[in-house]
């Protein structure tokens, strides 16, 4: 990969967890309870909208970062890298779709009273499409975890791979249970592991060139 694509992909990968943490801090609640969501939009509308916007940005960054990491790891761990990349992107696209549907909530709450808004959002959330896709969004976490394992096979320290796996599975559990602290801690783990993975992938070509230069000098 070119240096520009490497910089762009690595930057997107590392920025995604930071943006998610900011989005989580901005959101008054992560609860799936519609009444709580309506109450949050009524009392903290700006914070909820800011959190939604940051969440969508984070998912787009994560998709770009997953694609880059999968390509970077593929030469040394092809099966895990490709499988993790495909599953990770698929799950992230589902999350992006769910976030896009959720983006209609502020307009609904603004135009209706609490009871009507709660009833309408309940119908949207319980629709067949949303209900079917919601469990599939978790496969994105599994994909990222597989990339963590692939990273270890590609030479990343085991602690970094473990941090990626723990972070990926932990954030899924955090969002599923609505626990902001668990989401934030999990993404902090994920960022730490991904940072080491990026360092390894970025510095490896430089080390290889230095080794080749040293060998060429010794031969001459």
C-alpha positions in Angstrom: 0.0 0.0 0.0 1.1 3.6 -0.7 2.2 5.8 2.1 -0.8 8.1 1.6 -3.3 5.2 1.9 -1.4 3.9 4.9 -1.6 7.3 6.7 -5.3 7.7 5.8 -6.3 4.2 6.8 -4.3 4.2 10.1 -5.6 7.7 10.9 -9.2 6.6 10.3 -8.7 3.4 12.4 -7.3 5.3 15.4 -9.7 8.2 15.1 -12.8 6.0 15.2 -12.6 4.9 18.9 -11.8 8.5 20.0 -14.9 9.8 18.2 -17.1 7.0 19.7 -15.9 7.9 23.2 -16.8 11.5 22.5 -20.2 10.5 21.1 -20.9 8.3 24.2 -20.0 11.1 26.5 -22.3 13.5 24.7 -25.3 11.1 24.7 -27.5 11.5 27.8 -28.5 7.8 27.5 -27.6 4.7 25.6 -30.7 2.9 26.7 -32.9 1.1 24.1 -36.0 2.1 26.1 -38.0 4.4 23.8 -39.4 6.4 26.6 -35.9 7.3 27.9 -34.8 8.2 24.4 -37.8 10.5 23.9 -37.1 12.1 27.3 -33.5 12.6 26.4 -34.4 14.3 23.1 -36.9 16.5 24.9 -34.6 17.6 27.7 -31.2 17.4 26.0 -31.9 17.7 22.3 -28.6 19.3 21.2 -26.5 16.7 23.1 -28.5 13.8 21.6 -28.1 15.2 18.1 -24.4 15.8 18.6 -23.9 12.3 19.9 -25.8 10.9 16.8 -23.7 12.9 14.4 -20.4 11.8 16.1 -21.6 8.2 16.1 -22.2 8.2 12.3 -18.8 9.8 11.7 -17.2 7.2 13.9 -18.8 4.3 12.0 -17.6 5.7 8.6 -14.1 6.1 10.0 -14.2 2.6 11.5 -15.2 1.1 8.1 -12.3 2.8 6.4 -9.9 1.7 9.1 -11.1 -1.9 9.1 -10.6 -2.1 5.3 -7.0 -0.7 5.7 -6.1 -3.0 8.6 -7.5 -6.1 6.8 -5.3 -5.3 3.7 -2.3 -4.6 5.9 -2.6 -7.9 7.8 -3.6 -10.1 4.8 0.0 -10.9 3.6 0.8 -12.6 7.0 -2.7 -13.8 8.1 -4.8 -13.9 5.0 -7.8 -16.0 6.1 -8.3 -14.2 9.4 -7.7 -10.8 7.9 -10.1 -11.3 5.1 -12.8 -12.9 7.2 -12.4 -10.3 10.0 -12.4 -7.5 7.5 -15.6 -8.7 5.6 -17.5 -9.4 8.8 -16.3 -6.2 10.5 -17.4 -4.0 7.5 -20.8 -5.9 7.2 -21.6 -5.3 10.9 -20.5 -1.7 10.7 -22.7 -1.1 7.7 -25.7 -2.5 9.6 -24.9 -0.1 12.5 -24.7 2.8 10.0 -28.1 1.8 8.7 -29.6 1.7 12.2 -28.0 5.0 13.0 -29.5 6.5 9.9 -33.0 5.3 10.9 -32.4 6.6 14.4 -31.5 10.0 12.9 -35.3 10.6 12.3 -36.0 10.5 16.0 -35.3 14.2 16.7 -37.8 15.3 14.0 -40.4 12.9 15.3 -40.0 14.1 18.9 -40.1 17.7 17.8 -43.3 17.2 15.9 -45.3 15.1 18.3 -46.0 15.0 22.1 -44.2 12.5 24.2 -46.8 9.8 24.1 -47.2 9.9 20.3 -43.5 10.1 19.7 -42.8 7.1 22.0 -45.5 5.1 20.3 -44.2 5.9 16.8 -40.5 5.2 17.7 -41.6 1.9 19.3 -43.2 0.9 16.1 -40.1 1.8 14.1 -37.8 0.0 16.5 -40.0 -3.1 16.5 -40.4 -3.3 12.7 -39.3 -6.5 11.0 -36.3 -4.9 9.3 -34.8 -3.4 12.4 -35.6 -6.4 14.6 -33.9 -8.7 12.0 -30.8 -6.5 11.6 -30.2 -5.7 15.2 -28.6 -9.1 16.2 -26.5 -9.0 13.0 -24.9 -5.7 14.0 -23.0 -7.6 16.6 -21.1 -9.5 14.0 -19.0 -6.4 13.4 -17.6 -6.8 16.9 -16.6 -10.4 16.1 -15.0 -9.2 12.9 -12.8 -6.7 14.8 -11.9 -9.4 17.3 -10.8 -11.7 14.4 -8.6 -8.8 13.1 -7.1 -8.7 16.6 -6.2 -12.3 16.4 -4.9 -11.8 12.8 -2.7 -8.9 14.1 -1.0 -11.2 16.6 -0.3 -13.7 13.8 1.2 -10.8 11.8 3.6 -9.9 14.5 1.7 -7.6 16.8 2.3 -8.2 20.5 -0.2 -10.6 22.2 -1.3 -8.0 24.7 -2.3 -5.7 21.9 -4.3 -8.4 20.2 -6.0 -9.2 23.5 -6.8 -5.5 24.0 -8.4 -5.4 20.5 -10.5 -8.6 21.2 -11.5 -7.4 24.7 -12.4 -3.9 23.4 -14.4 -5.2 20.5 -16.5 -7.6 22.5 -16.8 -5.3 25.5 -18.1 -2.4 23.5 -20.8 -4.7 22.0 -21.8 -5.7 25.5 -21.8 -2.1 26.6 -24.1 -0.9 23.8 -26.4 -3.9 24.3 -26.8 -3.1 28.0 -26.7 0.7 27.7 -23.7 1.0 30.0 -21.7 4.1 29.1 -18.8 3.3 31.3 -18.3 -0.1 29.8 -18.5 1.4 26.3 -15.9 4.0 27.1 -13.5 1.6 28.8 -13.9 -0.9 26.0 -13.1 1.6 23.3 -10.1 2.8 25.3 -8.8 -0.9 25.2 -9.6 -1.0 21.5 -7.7 2.2 20.8 -4.7 1.0 22.8 -4.5 -2.3 20.9 -5.1 -0.7 17.5 -2.4 1.9 18.2 0.2 -0.9 18.7 -1.1 -2.7 15.6 -0.7 0.5 13.6 2.8 1.0 14.9 3.8 -2.5 14.0 2.4 -2.3 10.5 3.9 1.2 9.8 7.3 0.5 11.2 7.8 -3.0 9.7 8.6 -1.7 6.2 11.1 0.8 7.6 12.8 -2.0 9.6 12.9 -4.2 6.5 14.5 -1.4 4.4 17.1 -0.8 7.1 17.9 -4.5 7.2 18.2 -4.7 3.5 20.4 -1.6 3.4 22.7 -3.1 6.1 22.9 -6.4 4.2 23.8 -4.6 1.0 26.5 -2.7 2.8 27.9 -5.8 4.2 28.0 -7.5 0.8 29.7 -4.6 -0.8 
